[in-house]
Amino acid sequence: MPLTSPSGAPQSRAAPAPPHTVLVVDDELLARISLAARLTRLGYWGLEAGDGRVGV
């Protein structure tokens, strides 16, 4: 059941959370790009690194 205000207007349950940042580390370029793009579509900020040394 949706939440309503005293006036009867529907209310959202919670304000959207700010984007979270995810570090994607993979030496395979296609895998890294695909995962970063998927995370972006889900509302995350994706940072990419080609190997562990660069990621740190």
N, C-alpha and C positions, 0 to 999 in steps of 0.2 A: 504494500500500500504506500503510495507516495506521501511525502510530508506536505502539510499545508500550513499556511500562515493563519493568524486569527481572521484575516479577511477571506480565507478560503482559497487564496492563490497558491498554486504549487510551489514548493521550494526544492532546491537541490539538496542532496544529503550532505555533501561536503565540497569545499572548494578544491579545484584540481591542485595537486601537488606540483611544485616546481620540477622541471626536468632533472633527472639524475644523470651523472656522467659515467660512462662505461669505457674502460680501456680495452680495446680489441687488439690482441697481439697474435699474429699468425704470419709465418713466412710465405704462405701461399696467398698471392695477391687477390685472386678471385674469391677465395673463402673470406678473406678480411673485408673486402669491399661489400660482399653480399651480407655478411653479418652486420656491418656498420649501417648499411642501408636499412636492413630490417629493424634494427634498434631505433633508428631515426623515425621510421614509420610508427613505431610503438611509443614514441614520445621521449626517448632518451637522447642524450648527446653522446655520440660515439667518437672517441679519439682512437686513432689507428697507429700501430707501430709494426714494423716489418720483422722485428726480432726482440728478444728479451732485453738486450742491452739498450736498444732505442726506447723501449717501453718504460724502463726504469729511469 
